[in-house]
């Protein structure tokens, strides 16, 4: 899965769970970007990082970390269920 595909998937699931995804300015280094998920009250409920869109797929460790980091919001193995 490419970083852009992962971000699209997170945004789609966030909409389904009534959450907003925003990029945190000046939080990442270089091509890395940090995103926050907020509920309807504006409280941050999750945070994740991705590399800016590139043609390379995410490594299995990066994809696993993303999946594990947002499992409390979207459920276990949420990346496998939604491909």
N, CA and C atoms as an extended XYZ file, in Angstrom:
249
Properties=species:S:1:pos:R:3:atomname:S:1:resname:S:1:resid:I:1 pbc="F F F"
N         0.848       -1.168        0.000 N   UNK     1
C         0.000        0.000        0.000 CA  UNK     1
C         0.898        1.237        0.000 C   UNK     1
N         0.578        2.161       -0.839 N   UNK     2
C         1.334        3.408       -0.932 CA  UNK     2
C         0.835        4.389        0.136 C   UNK     2
N         1.663        5.353        0.540 N   UNK     3
C         1.250        6.313        1.564 CA  UNK     3
C        -0.040        7.060        1.203 C   UNK     3
N        -0.197        7.426       -0.045 N   UNK     4
C        -1.415        8.142       -0.459 CA  UNK     4
C        -2.644        7.255       -0.304 C   UNK     4
N        -2.514        5.961       -0.616 N   UNK     5
C        -3.626        5.031       -0.444 CA  UNK     5
C        -3.972        4.862        1.034 C   UNK     5
N        -2.949        4.790        1.866 N   UNK     6
C        -3.176        4.647        3.305 CA  UNK     6
C        -3.895        5.877        3.854 C   UNK     6
N        -3.479        7.057        3.425 N   UNK     7
C        -4.118        8.283        3.890 CA  UNK     7
C        -5.567        8.350        3.420 C   UNK     7
N        -5.825        7.940        2.184 N   UNK     8
C        -7.197        7.914        1.668 CA  UNK     8
C        -8.061        6.959        2.481 C   UNK     8
N        -7.520        5.801        2.816 N   UNK     9
C        -8.246        4.821        3.621 CA  UNK     9
C        -8.539        5.370        5.012 C   UNK     9
N        -7.558        5.995        5.632 N   UNK    10
C        -7.767        6.572        6.967 CA  UNK    10
C        -8.829        7.661        6.901 C   UNK    10
N        -8.771        8.508        5.895 N   UNK    11
C        -9.772        9.586        5.773 CA  UNK    11
C       -11.175        9.025        5.581 C   UNK    11
N       -11.301        7.976        4.763 N   UNK    12
C       -12.618        7.376        4.535 CA  UNK    12
C       -13.173        6.776        5.824 C   UNK    12
N       -12.337        6.026        6.536 N   UNK    13
C       -12.781        5.429        7.802 CA  UNK    13
C       -13.082        6.497        8.847 C   UNK    13
N       -12.297        7.563        8.848 N   UNK    14
C       -12.539        8.653        9.799 CA  UNK    14
C       -13.910        9.278        9.545 C   UNK    14
N       -14.241        9.485        8.286 N   UNK    15
C       -15.573       10.035        7.969 CA  UNK    15
C       -16.675        9.108        8.464 C   UNK    15
N       -16.495        7.797        8.266 N   UNK    16
C       -17.489        6.822        8.716 CA  UNK    16
C       -17.660        6.859       10.236 C   UNK    16
N       -16.594        7.177       10.959 N   UNK    17
C       -16.635        7.245       12.425 CA  UNK    17
C       -16.814        8.677       12.941 C   UNK    17
N       -17.148        9.582       12.035 N   UNK    18
C       -17.381       11.006       12.363 CA  UNK    18
C       -16.159       11.654       13.022 C   UNK    18
N       -15.000       11.401       12.426 N   UNK    19
C       -13.752       11.991       12.887 CA  UNK    19
C       -13.172       12.860       11.774 C   UNK    19
N       -12.349       13.801       12.148 N   UNK    20
C       -11.690       14.678       11.183 CA  UNK    20
C       -10.195       14.405       11.196 C   UNK    20
N        -9.587       14.385       10.003 N   UNK    21
C        -8.145       14.177        9.862 CA  UNK    21
C        -7.518       15.504        9.464 C   UNK    21
N        -6.527       15.937       10.230 N   UNK    22
C        -5.819       17.172        9.895 CA  UNK    22
C        -4.319       16.934        9.983 C   UNK    22
N        -3.586       17.576        9.082 N   UNK    23
C        -2.138       17.495        9.127 CA  UNK    23
C        -1.632       18.508       10.137 C   UNK    23
N        -0.731       18.086       10.997 N   UNK    24
C        -0.159       18.980       11.988 CA  UNK    24
C         1.033       19.698       11.363 C   UNK    24
N         0.979       21.005       11.242 N   UNK    25
C         2.063       21.734       10.589 CA  UNK    25
C         3.352       21.689       11.401 C   UNK    25
N         4.451       21.560       10.704 N   UNK    26
C         5.798       21.572       11.278 CA  UNK    26
C         6.012       20.518       12.365 C   UNK    26
N         5.349       19.388       12.240 N   UNK    27
C         5.532       18.324       13.233 CA  UNK    27
C         6.395       17.194       12.690 C   UNK    27
N         6.434       17.003       11.391 N   UNK    28
C         7.234       15.934       10.805 CA  UNK    28
C         8.597       16.451       10.382 C   UNK    28
N         9.478       15.528       10.049 N   UNK    29
C        10.808       15.911        9.577 CA  UNK    29
C        10.944       15.501        8.124 C   UNK    29
N        11.401       16.419        7.298 N   UNK    30
C        11.611       16.109        5.898 CA  UNK    30
C        10.322       15.716        5.211 C   UNK    30
N        10.304       14.519        4.631 N   UNK    31
C         9.122       14.069        3.901 CA  UNK    31
C         8.071       13.426        4.799 C   UNK    31
N         8.335       13.319        6.082 N   UNK    32
C         7.386       12.714        7.011 CA  UNK    32
C         6.349       13.747        7.448 C   UNK    32
N         5.108       13.315        7.463 N   UNK    33
C         4.001       14.176        7.870 CA  UNK    33
C         3.277       13.528        9.043 C   UNK    33
N         2.836       14.338        9.993 N   UNK    34
C         2.098       13.857       11.154 CA  UNK    34
C         0.654       14.340       11.022 C   UNK    34
N        -0.282       13.433       11.261 N   UNK    35
C        -1.713       13.724       11.155 CA  UNK    35
C        -2.386       13.445       12.485 C   UNK    35
N        -3.447       14.172       12.760 N   UNK    36
C        -4.224       13.968       13.980 CA  UNK    36
C        -5.666       13.663       13.605 C   UNK    36
N        -6.304       12.830       14.400 N   UNK    37
C        -7.725       12.539       14.250 CA  UNK    37
C        -8.450       13.191       15.421 C   UNK    37
N        -9.496       13.930       15.118 N   UNK    38
C       -10.249       14.631       16.156 CA  UNK    38
C       -11.727       14.261       16.074 C   UNK    38
N       -12.371       14.209       17.228 N   UNK    39
C       -13.810       13.931       17.246 CA  UNK    39
C       -14.596       15.218       17.018 C   UNK    39
N       -15.910       15.149       17.131 N   UNK    40
C       -16.765       16.302       16.829 CA  UNK    40
C       -16.567       17.473       17.795 C   UNK    40
N       -16.017       17.207       18.975 N   UNK    41
C       -15.766       18.299       19.919 CA  UNK    41
C       -14.403       18.946       19.701 C   UNK    41
N       -13.617       18.357       18.803 N   UNK    42
C       -12.283       18.883       18.538 CA  UNK    42
C       -11.186       18.234       19.361 C   UNK    42
N       -11.555       17.271       20.194 N   UNK    43
C       -10.564       16.573       21.022 CA  UNK    43
C        -9.796       15.559       20.173 C   UNK    43
N        -8.483       15.555       20.307 N   UNK    44
C        -7.651       14.623       19.552 CA  UNK    44
C        -7.823       13.214       20.112 C   UNK    44
N        -8.167       12.280       19.226 N   UNK    45
C        -8.371       10.896       19.654 CA  UNK    45
C        -7.320        9.946       19.079 C   UNK    45
N        -6.518       10.440       18.158 N   UNK    46
C        -5.466        9.612       17.572 CA  UNK    46
C        -4.485       10.450       16.777 C   UNK    46
N        -3.317        9.875       16.542 N   UNK    47
C        -2.267       10.563       15.796 CA  UNK    47
C        -1.456        9.506       15.058 C   UNK    47
N        -1.043        9.828       13.844 N   UNK    48
C        -0.230        8.901       13.066 CA  UNK    48
C         0.678        9.672       12.125 C   UNK    48
N         1.700        9.009       11.633 N   UNK    49
C         2.644        9.622       10.719 CA  UNK    49
C         2.768        8.831        9.439 C   UNK    49
N         2.987        9.532        8.339 N   UNK    50
C         3.209        8.923        7.035 CA  UNK    50
C         4.257        9.729        6.289 C   UNK    50
N         4.899        9.086        5.341 N   UNK    51
C         5.787        9.829        4.450 CA  UNK    51
C         4.914       10.556        3.441 C   UNK    51
N         5.385       11.693        2.950 N   UNK    52
C         4.612       12.392        1.932 CA  UNK    52
C         4.476       11.477        0.725 C   UNK    52
N         3.436       11.668       -0.065 N   UNK    53
C         3.166       10.733       -1.160 CA  UNK    53
C         4.405       10.429       -2.002 C   UNK    53
N         4.654        9.157       -2.150 N   UNK    54
C         5.771        8.713       -2.974 CA  UNK    54
C         5.314        7.502       -3.776 C   UNK    54
N         6.136        7.080       -4.696 N   UNK    55
C         5.786        5.941       -5.538 CA  UNK    55
C         6.105        4.609       -4.862 C   UNK    55
N         6.781        4.644       -3.713 N   UNK    56
C         7.141        3.416       -3.004 CA  UNK    56
C         6.025        2.994       -2.050 C   UNK    56
N         5.885        1.692       -1.890 N   UNK    57
C         4.935        1.160       -0.916 CA  UNK    57
C         5.473        1.372        0.490 C   UNK    57
N         4.558        1.431        1.459 N   UNK    58
C         4.962        1.484        2.857 CA  UNK    58
C         5.624        0.161        3.225 C   UNK    58
N         6.625        0.206        4.059 N   UNK    59
C         7.233       -1.037        4.529 CA  UNK    59
C         6.221       -1.762        5.410 C   UNK    59
N         6.427       -3.053        5.579 N   UNK    60
C         5.483       -3.805        6.401 CA  UNK    60
C         5.512       -3.329        7.841 C   UNK    60
N         6.659       -2.823        8.293 N   UNK    61
C         6.718       -2.315        9.666 CA  UNK    61
C         5.958       -1.004        9.795 C   UNK    61
N         6.064       -0.140        8.794 N   UNK    62
C         5.337        1.133        8.833 CA  UNK    62
C         3.833        0.898        8.742 C   UNK    62
N         3.423       -0.015        7.876 N   UNK    63
C         2.000       -0.326        7.745 CA  UNK    63
C         1.473       -0.971        9.021 C   UNK    63
N         2.277       -1.848        9.625 N   UNK    64
C         1.872       -2.471       10.890 CA  UNK    64
C         1.747       -1.465       12.013 C   UNK    64
N         2.656       -0.505       12.054 N   UNK    65
C         2.592        0.534       13.086 CA  UNK    65
C         1.361        1.416       12.898 C   UNK    65
N         1.041        1.724       11.651 N   UNK    66
C        -0.159        2.526       11.365 CA  UNK    66
C        -1.403        1.759       11.787 C   UNK    66
N        -1.467        0.495       11.409 N   UNK    67
C        -2.622       -0.331       11.749 CA  UNK    67
C        -2.782       -0.473       13.265 C   UNK    67
N        -1.695       -0.728       13.946 N   UNK    68
C        -1.736       -0.892       15.401 CA  UNK    68
C        -2.075        0.422       16.105 C   UNK    68
N        -1.539        1.519       15.592 N   UNK    69
C        -1.758        2.816       16.222 CA  UNK    69
C        -3.190        3.320       16.137 C   UNK    69
N        -3.933        2.870       15.113 N   UNK    70
C        -5.316        3.328       14.955 CA  UNK    70
C        -6.335        2.218       15.215 C   UNK    70
N        -5.880        1.074       15.708 N   UNK    71
C        -6.775       -0.054       15.979 CA  UNK    71
C        -7.824        0.289       17.036 C   UNK    71
N        -7.487        1.164       17.971 N   UNK    72
C        -8.465        1.527       19.003 CA  UNK    72
C        -9.637        2.321       18.420 C   UNK    72
N        -9.467        2.877       17.224 N   UNK    73
C       -10.541        3.625       16.559 CA  UNK    73
C       -11.282        2.799       15.514 C   UNK    73
N       -10.521        2.012       14.724 N   UNK    74
C       -11.098        1.333       13.573 CA  UNK    74
C       -11.204       -0.184       13.728 C   UNK    74
N       -10.681       -0.733       14.803 N   UNK    75
C       -10.722       -2.172       15.025 CA  UNK    75
C        -9.446       -2.860       14.563 C   UNK    75
N        -9.254       -4.084       15.035 N   UNK    76
C        -8.066       -4.855       14.659 CA  UNK    76
C        -8.098       -5.183       13.173 C   UNK    76
N        -6.922       -5.194       12.560 N   UNK    77
C        -6.746       -5.560       11.156 CA  UNK    77
C        -7.600       -4.701       10.214 C   UNK    77
N        -7.765       -3.436       10.533 N   UNK    78
C        -8.621       -2.569        9.729 CA  UNK    78
C        -8.064       -2.331        8.329 C   UNK    78
N        -6.767       -2.429        8.131 N   UNK    79
C        -6.226       -2.240        6.779 CA  UNK    79
C        -6.519       -3.438        5.891 C   UNK    79
N        -6.594       -4.631        6.452 N   UNK    80
C        -6.867       -5.825        5.666 CA  UNK    80
C        -8.332       -5.902        5.268 C   UNK    80
N        -9.215       -5.436        6.099 N   UNK    81
C       -10.653       -5.527        5.844 CA  UNK    81
C       -11.114       -4.546        4.765 C   UNK    81
N       -10.384       -3.462        4.570 N   UNK    82
C       -10.862       -2.370        3.719 CA  UNK    82
C       -10.113       -2.179        2.410 C   UNK    82
N        -9.227       -3.052        2.035 N   UNK    83
C        -8.447       -2.843        0.814 CA  UNK    83
C        -9.266       -2.871       -0.418 C   UNK    83
